[in-house]
Amino acid sequence: MPRPSNRSAALRVCALYPDLMNIYADRGNLLMLERRCRWRGIAFALTASELGDELDPDAADLYYIGGGQDGDQRLCALDLVQTKRDALHAVAARGGVILAVCGGYQLLGHSYQVGDEALPGAGLVDLRTVRAPGPRLIGNAAIEVELEPGERRVMAGFENHGGRTYLGPRSKPLGRVLSGYGNNGEDGREGVREGNVIGTYLHGPLLPKNAWFADWLISAALRVAEPLAALDDELEEAAHADARRAAGI
């Protein structure tokens, strides 16, 4: 049972395009956040921002974008730039948390080149993505991340992407590839992190396989100084171990 702490906190989460950008059951990430808050007595509020909706940069502590089909991703890319770009930059500037997975990750950068068409990105981080000829990058994967100085952890999940993402000089990867392809199958880097803006190709969904990362996101979003109350994570640790074994780690 958890220790009775963090009870005065409330986590506000805004999901961008939850109906269109949910191709890999990424809604499970939202459920994981809600459960881990509720088990600790932390209030949880979930809102959605759909196509055409203006985004309030102060209405949530954590903003989330999942993955989607090419056609849906195209619609979301245009809407993201036209109605939400400035608000997301305001979120990043104040240290708010933004988590983008797979297709959502590709929209964080400058552009996503698909054939002759370049989908615009939010420009939150320095990266570009191209749809390259060749097979999709598919399989179980694991990366080594260092979200806190001197604290290295393994994050495991599943990747399935045709795009190849290349980081520019102003952006740093989320982690180092231990198993799988990562951003492009070439440079051994996976995802991106700039402050509290995080993008990754790992899904399946990601957070149920990495409960410790869900807790990090909650702490970062709430800006709590004290550790989150401990939970009985026997099942969550088993899920993480299974994900690591599937990736060969």
C-alpha positions, -999 to +999 in steps of 0.1 A: +000+000+000+013+035-007+024+059+020-001+087+025+017+116+009+014+139-022-024+142-014-026+179-019-014+176-055-035+174-087-022+164-121-039+180-151-032+163-184-042+174-219-043+149-247-038+163-282-059+146-308-067+115-287-091+100-313-068+105-343-034+099-326-039+066-308-029+039-334-008+018-310-031+019-280-011+049-267-042+058-247-028+032-222-002+058-213-029+081-201-046+053-181-012+045-165-008+081-153-043+082-140-040+050-120-006+059-105-020+092-094-052+078-080-034+051-060-015+079-043-045+100-036-034+126-063-063+141-082-062+136-119-080+156-146-079+147-183-089+171-211-087+168-249-076+193-276-090+183-310-087+197-345-095+234-345-093+238-307-072+266-293-047+253-267-044+270-233-007+267-223-016+271-186-046+247-185-025+215-179+007+203-163+014+176-189+005+176-227+005+143-245+005+134-282+003+098-294+009+081-328-014+081-358-019+069-394-003+090-422-036+107-432-045+115-396-010+127-389-012+151-418-044+166-405-028+170-370+004+184-383-014+213-401-036+219-371-007+218-347+011+246-366-020+267-372-037+266-338-014+251-312+022+259-320+025+291-300+008+276-270+031+246-270+062+268-271+047+287-241+044+254-223+080+244-230+092+279-220+076+276-185+090+241-180+057+222-186+059+186-196+053+176-232+054+138-241+051+128-277+052+092-289+059+079-324+039+100-349+035+127-323+073+127-318+078+133-355+057+165-353+078+180-325+106+190-349+109+212-380+093+189-406+084+154-417+093+148-453+070+122-470+079+119-507+074+153-522+054+166-493+069+182-462+046+181-432+053+211-409+063+205-373+059+225-341+096+234-340+098+227-303+131+207-309+158+207-335+151+176-356+138+166-389+122+133-401+121+118-436+103+088-449+132+069-464+130+040-489+135+006-473+118-015-447+101-001-416+120-001-384+101-026-363+107-046-332+112-046-294+137-020-283+155-008-252+174+024-245+196+037-217+184+071-204+196+096-178+167+117-168+184+127-135+221+134-133+240+102-125+209+080-126+209+058-156+178+036-163+166+013-190+135+021-209+119-006-230+092-007-255+082-015-291+090+006-322+073+006-356+081+035-379+089+042-415+103+076-408+140+082-400+146+110-375+178+130-374+186+154-345+201+188-352+230+202-332+207+220-307+189+188-296+200+158-275+187+123-276+164+109-250+187+078-247+213+055-262+201+025-281+208-008-263+186-029-286+166-020-317+169+007-343+162+040-325+157+073-344+171+061-377+189+028-374+222+045-379+235+067-351+226+047-320+204+075-306+167+073-297+141+100-290+148+136-281+148+155-248+150+192-244+141+203-208+107+187-201+099+182-238+103+145-246+098+125-278+103+088-284+094+061-309+089+036-280+053+026-275+031-004-272+021+015-249+053+029-232+043+038-196+028+004-185+062-011-194+081+016-176+063+026-144+093+044-131+091+067-161+054+074-155+064+084-120+091+107-133+066+124-156+042+129-127+069+144-105+082+167-132+047+179-142+037+186-106+071+199-097+070+181-063+101+183-042+094+152-021+095+117-036+062+102-047+046+077-023+059+042-029+035+017-045+034-021-046+049-024-081+054-062-083+033-064-115+047-033-130+083-045-124+074-079-140+060-060-171+092-040-173+114-072-170+093-089-197+098-058-220+135-059-214+137-096-221+118-092-253+144-066-264+172-089-255+183-069-224 
